[in-house]
Amino acid sequence: MRTLFDRSRYPDPVKRNAIQKQLLQDLQRLPGVTAAAAASHLPLSDTRQIGFRLERAATDDYHWAENSLISPGYFHAMGISLLKGRDFSEQDVPDAPNVAVINETMARRFFPGQDPVGQRFQWGGRTYFTVIGVAADVHISALDADPQPMIYYSMFQVASGASGRTAFVLRSNAGTGLFSAVQKQIWAADKDLPLYQTSTLATLVSESLAQRRFTLLLLGSFAVVALTLAAIGLFGVISHLVADRTREFGVRMALGANRTSIYWQVLRRAAELGIGGCALGLLLSVLASRLLTSSLYHVSRFDLPTMLLVPLLLLGVALFAAYWPARRATRVDPMVALRCE
């Protein structure tokens, strides 16, 4: 649930921090709430980037990282593992040494082979911040984008931006009545605080995937239709080819051929046609798959299960299409076939 501690109404950061801490304590005591925290920016919702420079880097060697101002307990409320070091505490205030928590991508990229805890970096023209912990990676902008370097600051140590946006995050096993209870708590502290964008984290994930889900559903529907048409066409063509040889099968049986040899001859011919068609289709799919590269995430355009299952399916359709017409043809009375000849 988002609200707004704008500077025009809360010009004093001490007063703003006090009411935010009080609200977190009140929300934590609500029935069914197991964890409560606050943050300026949430994953898959909004982003903020800052520039930073490592302590021993050149004066103009700046890099970019995602950023969020969070309260102590945010990682627990969000279910984000703390891999090293510690979380923020109530002692991380403006008068204390500046501290930060980074994600594992930033630790791996900028402190390879080193213990990131205790390392320092400079944020813009400000003083140095010391890394006190490393948190697990989180997808910030989208689920199909690799995690980027991320820096977390304590919202009670670093002043928020001019907008004062704050999102309260609650982990709860309560029912649908939680929203009204949270609303009452917030308005009891300040009846003028606006409340907006109330949702669950599952909803945020779903909304971030809406466009991609629609695209993949559309592509998937076209693929199913194409596969169905290919199977129907393949069945019809091979059935027709086999049916045209009905008299030939009758003549062969009249001359002594048994039904098993007829079956295998037909299936062998269908397999040859099917394998040749699948090989040509695989070649064309490899060439055309470049067009789908931008829509794939952690899946190669040469995806082995797809490259194997689809040809096997079509080959099975070809053999099925050949078997049943051949079976019908071999049941024809040889005398009837000879008389037709």
C-alpha positions in Angstrom: 0.0 0.0 0.0 1.5 3.3 -1.1 1.3 6.7 0.5 3.0 10.0 0.2 5.1 11.8 2.8 5.7 14.9 0.7 8.1 17.6 1.8 5.4 20.3 1.8 3.6 18.5 4.6 6.6 16.9 6.3 9.5 19.3 5.9 11.1 18.0 9.1 12.8 14.6 8.4 12.8 13.8 12.1 9.0 14.1 12.3 8.6 12.2 9.1 10.8 9.3 10.3 9.0 9.3 13.6 5.5 8.8 12.1 6.8 6.2 9.7 8.4 4.2 12.5 5.2 4.5 14.5 3.1 3.3 11.6 5.4 0.3 11.1 4.9 -0.6 14.8 1.2 -0.2 14.5 0.9 -2.3 11.3 3.1 -5.0 12.9 0.6 -5.4 15.7 -2.4 -6.0 13.4 -3.9 -9.5 13.7 -2.5 -11.9 11.1 0.5 -9.6 10.2 3.8 -11.5 10.6 6.1 -8.8 9.2 5.8 -5.1 8.2 8.3 -2.9 6.4 8.5 0.1 4.1 10.4 1.0 0.9 10.6 3.8 -1.5 10.7 1.5 -4.6 9.4 -2.0 -5.1 10.5 -4.7 -7.5 8.4 -4.9 -10.8 6.7 -1.7 -9.8 9.1 1.3 -10.2 12.8 1.8 -10.5 15.4 4.3 -9.4 19.1 4.4 -10.4 22.0 6.2 -8.7 25.6 6.7 -9.6 28.4 5.4 -7.4 32.2 5.3 -7.3 34.2 2.6 -5.6 36.6 3.9 -2.9 39.9 3.3 -4.7 38.6 4.0 -8.2 39.5 7.0 -10.4 37.6 10.2 -9.6 35.5 9.9 -12.8 35.0 6.2 -12.6 31.2 6.1 -11.8 28.8 3.3 -12.3 25.0 2.9 -12.2 23.0 0.8 -9.8 19.3 0.3 -8.9 18.4 1.8 -5.6 15.7 1.7 -2.9 15.4 3.2 0.6 14.1 0.6 2.9 13.3 0.1 6.6 14.8 -2.5 8.9 13.0 -5.8 8.3 12.3 -5.2 4.7 14.2 -8.3 3.5 12.3 -10.5 5.9 8.9 -9.0 4.9 9.8 -9.5 1.2 11.2 -12.9 1.6 14.7 -11.8 0.3 17.5 -13.8 1.7 20.4 -12.0 3.4 23.5 -13.9 2.2 26.2 -12.1 4.2 26.5 -9.5 6.9 23.5 -7.9 8.6 20.3 -6.0 8.0 19.7 -2.4 8.8 18.9 -1.6 12.5 17.4 1.2 14.5 21.0 2.4 15.2 21.5 3.3 11.5 20.4 6.9 11.8 21.7 10.1 10.1 24.3 10.7 12.8 25.7 7.1 12.5 28.2 6.0 9.9 26.6 5.7 6.5 25.9 2.0 5.6 24.4 0.1 2.7 23.3 -3.4 1.7 24.1 -4.5 -1.9 22.8 -7.4 -3.9 24.9 -10.4 -5.0 25.2 -9.2 -8.6 26.9 -6.0 -7.4 29.1 -8.0 -5.1 30.1 -10.4 -7.8 30.7 -7.6 -10.4 32.5 -5.0 -8.4 34.2 -7.1 -5.6 35.3 -10.3 -7.3 37.3 -12.6 -5.0 36.8 -10.2 -2.1 34.5 -10.1 0.9 32.1 -7.2 0.0 31.2 -6.6 3.6 33.3 -3.7 4.8 34.0 -2.3 1.3 33.2 1.3 0.7 31.8 3.4 -2.2 30.8 7.0 -2.8 27.3 8.0 -3.8 27.5 11.0 -6.0 29.3 13.8 -4.2 28.3 12.5 -0.7 30.4 10.8 1.9 31.4 7.2 1.7 29.0 4.3 2.5 30.2 1.0 4.0 28.7 -2.3 2.8 27.2 -4.1 5.8 25.4 -6.9 4.0 24.7 -8.8 0.8 21.1 -9.6 -0.2 20.0 -12.1 -2.8 19.2 -10.9 -6.3 15.8 -9.6 -7.1 14.3 -8.9 -10.5 13.7 -5.1 -10.5 12.4 -4.0 -13.8 11.1 -7.2 -15.3 11.2 -10.9 -14.8 12.8 -11.4 -18.2 15.7 -9.0 -17.4 18.7 -10.2 -15.6 19.2 -8.7 -12.1 21.3 -5.5 -12.1 23.5 -4.1 -9.4 21.3 -3.0 -6.5 22.1 -0.7 -3.5 19.7 -0.5 -0.5 19.9 2.4 2.0 18.2 2.8 5.3 15.2 5.2 4.8 15.8 6.4 8.4 19.4 7.3 7.6 19.2 8.7 4.1 16.5 11.3 3.3 14.1 10.3 0.7 13.5 12.3 -2.5 11.3 15.3 -2.9 8.2 13.1 -3.6 8.3 11.2 -0.4 6.8 8.1 -1.9 6.6 5.2 0.6 5.2 1.7 0.1 4.2 -0.3 3.1 4.8 -4.0 2.7 3.0 -6.5 4.9 3.4 -10.2 5.1 0.2 -11.6 6.4 -2.0 -14.7 6.7 -5.1 -12.6 7.3 -8.1 -12.5 5.0 -9.6 -9.8 2.8 -10.2 -7.5 5.8 -6.6 -6.6 6.1 -6.9 -3.6 3.7 -9.5 -1.8 5.8 -7.5 -2.5 9.0 -4.3 -1.0 7.5 -6.3 1.9 6.2 -7.6 2.7 9.6 -4.2 2.5 11.2 -2.6 4.9 8.6 -5.5 7.4 8.8 -5.4 7.3 12.6 -1.8 8.6 12.4 -2.6 11.2 9.7 -6.1 11.4 8.1 -4.6 13.4 5.2 -2.2 10.7 4.0 -3.3 9.5 0.5 -3.5 5.8 -0.1 -3.1 4.3 -3.6 -1.9 1.3 -5.6 -3.0 -1.2 -3.0 -2.3 -4.7 -4.2 -0.5 -8.0 -3.5 3.0 -8.8 -4.7 1.5 -11.6 -6.8 -0.6 -9.0 -8.6 2.6 -6.9 -9.3 4.2 -10.0 -10.8 1.1 -10.8 -12.9 0.8 -7.2 -14.2 4.5 -7.2 -15.1 3.9 -10.3 -17.2 0.6 -9.2 -18.8 2.0 -8.0 -22.2 4.4 -10.9 -22.5 1.7 -13.4 -21.5 -0.6 -12.1 -24.2 2.1 -12.2 -26.8 3.1 -15.8 -25.9 -0.5 -16.9 -25.7 -1.0 -15.5 -29.2 2.1 -17.2 -30.5 1.2 -20.4 -28.8 -2.2 -20.4 -30.3 -0.8 -19.9 -33.8 1.7 -22.7 -33.1 -1.0 -25.1 -32.0 -3.1 -24.2 -35.1 -0.1 -24.7 -37.4 0.9 -28.0 -35.8 -2.7 -29.2 -36.1 -2.9 -28.2 -39.8 0.4 -29.9 -40.4 -0.7 -33.1 -38.8 -4.1 -33.1 -40.7 -2.4 -32.3 -44.0 0.2 -35.0 -43.4 -2.4 -37.6 -42.5 -4.4 -36.7 -45.6 -1.5 -36.8 -48.0 -0.1 -40.1 -46.8 -3.5 -41.7 -46.6 -4.2 -40.7 -50.2 -0.8 -42.1 -51.3 -1.5 -45.4 -49.6 -5.1 -45.6 -50.9 -3.9 -45.1 -54.4 -1.8 -48.3 -54.0 -4.7 -50.5 -52.9 -4.8 -52.4 -56.2 -1.1 -52.8 -56.1 -1.3 -54.4 -52.6 -4.0 -56.7 -53.9 -1.9 -57.9 -56.8 1.1 -58.4 -54.5 -0.9 -60.5 -52.1 -2.3 -62.5 -55.0 1.3 -63.2 -56.0 2.1 -64.4 -52.5 3.1 -61.4 -50.5 1.9 -61.5 -46.9 0.2 -58.7 -45.0 3.2 -58.1 -42.7 5.5 -57.3 -45.6 2.9 -54.9 -47.0 2.7 -53.2 -43.6 6.4 -52.7 -43.3 6.8 -51.6 -46.9 4.2 -48.9 -46.4 5.5 -47.8 -43.0 9.1 -47.7 -44.3 8.0 -45.4 -47.2 6.1 -43.2 -44.8 9.1 -43.0 -42.5 11.4 -42.0 -45.3 9.0 -39.2 -46.3 8.5 -38.1 -42.7 12.2 -38.1 -41.8 13.0 -36.1 -45.0 10.2 -33.6 -44.2 11.2 -33.2 -40.6 14.9 -32.7 -41.6 13.9 -30.0 -44.0 11.5 -28.4 -41.4 14.3 -28.4 -38.8 16.6 -26.6 -41.2 14.0 -24.0 -41.9 13.1 -23.6 -38.2 16.8 -23.0 -37.4 16.9 -20.2 -39.9 13.6 -18.7 -38.9 14.2 -19.0 -35.1 16.4 -15.8 -35.2 13.1 -13.8 -35.4 12.1 -15.2 -32.0 15.3 -14.6 -30.1 14.1 -11.3 -28.6 11.1 -13.1 -27.1 13.1 -15.8 -25.4 14.5 -15.6 -21.9 17.1 -18.2 -20.7 15.9 -20.4 -23.5 18.0 -21.1 -26.6 16.5 -20.8 -30.0 17.9 -24.3 -30.5 15.9 -25.6 -27.6 16.6 -29.4 -27.6 13.2 -30.6 -26.3 11.4 -28.6 -28.9 13.7 -29.7 -31.7 13.1 -33.3 -30.7 9.5 -33.5 -29.6 7.9 -31.7 -32.6 9.6 -33.8 -35.3 8.8 -37.0 -33.4 5.2 -35.9 -33.2 4.9 -35.3 -36.9 6.8 -38.5 -37.7 4.3 -40.4 -35.5 1.4 -38.7 -37.4 3.0 -39.9 -40.7 3.3 -43.5 -39.5 -0.2 -43.4 -38.1 -1.5 -42.0 -41.4 0.2 -44.8 -43.3 -0.7 -47.7 -41.0 -4.5 -47.4 -41.1 -4.9 -47.0 -44.9 -2.4 -49.8 -45.4 -4.3 -52.0 -43.0 -7.5 -51.3 -44.9 -5.8 -51.9 -48.2 -4.4 -55.3 -47.2 -7.9 -56.5 -46.2 -9.0 -56.1 -49.8 -9.8 -59.5 -51.5 -6.9 -60.1 -54.0 -9.4 -61.5 -56.5 -11.4 -58.2 -56.4 -8.1 -56.3 -56.9 -7.1 -58.5 -59.9 -10.6 -58.3 -61.4 -10.4 -54.4 -61.2 -7.0 -54.6 -63.0 
